[in-house]
Structure formats: structure tokens, C-alpha cells
Amino acid sequence: MDVGGISSYTNYLQSQNTSASKLKESVDGKDYSQASDEELLDVCKQFESYFVEQVIKSMEKMIPK
């Protein structure tokens, strides 16, 4: 089992500022109905990073100590 790889990826995600509060700040109160494709893609990438971060955290909790 490559626990070091999981930790490395988690550190990478954290370095990308993917916390829920950062995501919420960037999305709250904005009207994306007229947003460009680039802006929408950026928000999608932020959400994807947050989602993967949460999955990794859940997986780490399941690793026996």
C-alpha cells in the first residue's frame, strides 16, 4: 500500500488552496450565467480539487494505524 503517495497527493491538494472556504469565497455571490468558458472551467477545477481532497481524507481515515 502506497500511503506515502496518498500523503504526497494530499499535500499537493492543500498547496493548491482547495479548502472549502476558499472554494465558497470564489463562488458565493457571483452570477455565472454570463461567465466565459474559462471562468466556468476554473470553478469546475476548484470543485474537483475539493472533492478529491475530501475523498483522500476519508480514505486516510480508513487506514489502520
C-alpha atoms as an extended CHARMM CRD file, in Angstrom:
* protein
*
        65  EXT
         1         1  MET       CA              0.0000000000        0.0000000000        0.0000000000  PROA      1               0.0000000000
         2         2  ASP       CA              1.4190000000        3.3660000000       -1.0220000000  PROA      2               0.0000000000
         3         3  VAL       CA              0.4910000000        5.5590000000        1.9420000000  PROA      3               0.0000000000
         4         4  GLY       CA              3.3200000000        7.9620000000        1.1060000000  PROA      4               0.0000000000
         5         5  GLY       CA              1.7860000000        8.5820000000       -2.2960000000  PROA      5               0.0000000000
         6         6  ILE       CA             -1.5570000000        9.4270000000       -0.7360000000  PROA      6               0.0000000000
         7         7  SER       CA              0.0970000000       11.8300000000        1.6860000000  PROA      7               0.0000000000
         8         8  SER       CA              2.0330000000       13.4540000000       -1.1330000000  PROA      8               0.0000000000
         9         9  TYR       CA             -1.1340000000       13.9460000000       -3.1380000000  PROA      9               0.0000000000
        10        10  THR       CA             -2.9430000000       15.3680000000       -0.1050000000  PROA      10              0.0000000000
        11        11  ASN       CA             -0.0900000000       17.8270000000        0.4310000000  PROA      11              0.0000000000
        12        12  TYR       CA             -0.2960000000       18.7760000000       -3.2370000000  PROA      12              0.0000000000
        13        13  LEU       CA             -4.0210000000       19.4360000000       -2.9460000000  PROA      13              0.0000000000
        14        14  GLN       CA             -3.5410000000       21.5380000000        0.1550000000  PROA      14              0.0000000000
        15        15  SER       CA             -0.8880000000       23.5840000000       -1.6220000000  PROA      15              0.0000000000
        16        16  GLN       CA             -3.4270000000       24.3280000000       -4.3550000000  PROA      16              0.0000000000
        17        17  ASN       CA             -5.6440000000       26.1800000000       -1.8470000000  PROA      17              0.0000000000
        18        18  THR       CA             -8.5460000000       23.7840000000       -2.2440000000  PROA      18              0.0000000000
        19        19  SER       CA            -10.1600000000       24.2540000000        1.1300000000  PROA      19              0.0000000000
        20        20  ALA       CA            -13.9260000000       24.5900000000        1.3260000000  PROA      20              0.0000000000
        21        21  SER       CA            -13.7430000000       28.1920000000        2.4970000000  PROA      21              0.0000000000
        22        22  LYS       CA            -11.5980000000       29.2190000000       -0.4770000000  PROA      22              0.0000000000
        23        23  LEU       CA            -13.9960000000       27.4870000000       -2.8520000000  PROA      23              0.0000000000
        24        24  LYS       CA            -17.0010000000       29.0810000000       -1.1620000000  PROA      24              0.0000000000
        25        25  GLU       CA            -15.4100000000       32.5440000000       -1.3150000000  PROA      25              0.0000000000
        26        26  SER       CA            -14.7110000000       32.2230000000       -5.0230000000  PROA      26              0.0000000000
        27        27  VAL       CA            -18.2350000000       31.0480000000       -5.8830000000  PROA      27              0.0000000000
        28        28  ASP       CA            -20.5010000000       32.9010000000       -3.4280000000  PROA      28              0.0000000000
        29        29  GLY       CA            -22.4680000000       35.8170000000       -4.7440000000  PROA      29              0.0000000000
        30        30  LYS       CA            -21.2800000000       35.5360000000       -8.3200000000  PROA      30              0.0000000000
        31        31  ASP       CA            -23.5780000000       35.2840000000      -11.2920000000  PROA      31              0.0000000000
        32        32  TYR       CA            -22.1300000000       32.6930000000      -13.6390000000  PROA      32              0.0000000000
        33        33  SER       CA            -24.9190000000       32.9320000000      -16.2200000000  PROA      33              0.0000000000
        34        34  GLN       CA            -22.7290000000       35.2060000000      -18.3620000000  PROA      34              0.0000000000
        35        35  ALA       CA            -19.3880000000       33.6590000000      -17.4130000000  PROA      35              0.0000000000
        36        36  SER       CA            -16.8730000000       32.6550000000      -20.0330000000  PROA      36              0.0000000000
        37        37  ASP       CA            -15.9600000000       29.0340000000      -20.6000000000  PROA      37              0.0000000000
        38        38  GLU       CA            -12.6030000000       29.7030000000      -18.9370000000  PROA      38              0.0000000000
        39        39  GLU       CA            -14.2480000000       31.0370000000      -15.7620000000  PROA      39              0.0000000000
        40        40  LEU       CA            -16.6340000000       28.0830000000      -15.5970000000  PROA      40              0.0000000000
        41        41  LEU       CA            -13.7910000000       25.6250000000      -16.1390000000  PROA      41              0.0000000000
        42        42  ASP       CA            -11.8210000000       27.2650000000      -13.3290000000  PROA      42              0.0000000000
        43        43  VAL       CA            -14.7370000000       26.8410000000      -10.9000000000  PROA      43              0.0000000000
        44        44  CYS       CA            -15.1630000000       23.2190000000      -12.0100000000  PROA      44              0.0000000000
        45        45  LYS       CA            -11.4720000000       22.5460000000      -11.3830000000  PROA      45              0.0000000000
        46        46  GLN       CA            -11.6940000000       24.1020000000       -7.9290000000  PROA      46              0.0000000000
        47        47  PHE       CA            -14.6730000000       21.9290000000       -7.0490000000  PROA      47              0.0000000000
        48        48  GLU       CA            -12.9780000000       18.8320000000       -8.4450000000  PROA      48              0.0000000000
        49        49  SER       CA             -9.8940000000       19.5180000000       -6.3220000000  PROA      49              0.0000000000
        50        50  TYR       CA            -12.0320000000       19.9920000000       -3.2270000000  PROA      50              0.0000000000
        51        51  PHE       CA            -13.9720000000       16.7920000000       -3.9320000000  PROA      51              0.0000000000
        52        52  VAL       CA            -10.8120000000       14.7170000000       -4.4350000000  PROA      52              0.0000000000
        53        53  GLU       CA             -9.3210000000       16.2210000000       -1.2750000000  PROA      53              0.0000000000
        54        54  GLN       CA            -12.3580000000       15.0770000000        0.7190000000  PROA      54              0.0000000000
        55        55  VAL       CA            -12.1940000000       11.5810000000       -0.7920000000  PROA      55              0.0000000000
        56        56  ILE       CA             -8.4780000000       11.3040000000        0.0700000000  PROA      56              0.0000000000
        57        57  LYS       CA             -9.1130000000       12.4770000000        3.6390000000  PROA      57              0.0000000000
        58        58  SER       CA            -11.8370000000        9.8590000000        4.0430000000  PROA      58              0.0000000000
        59        59  MET       CA             -9.5560000000        7.1670000000        2.6560000000  PROA      59              0.0000000000
        60        60  GLU       CA             -6.7590000000        8.1520000000        5.0470000000  PROA      60              0.0000000000
        61        61  LYS       CA             -9.1360000000        7.7410000000        7.9970000000  PROA      61              0.0000000000
        62        62  MET       CA             -9.7140000000        4.1350000000        6.9720000000  PROA      62              0.0000000000
        63        63  ILE       CA             -6.0230000000        3.1790000000        7.0130000000  PROA      63              0.0000000000
        64        64  PRO       CA             -5.2890000000        1.1060000000       10.1290000000  PROA      64              0.0000000000
        65        65  LYS       CA             -2.7140000000        2.6870000000       12.4060000000  PROA      65              0.0000000000
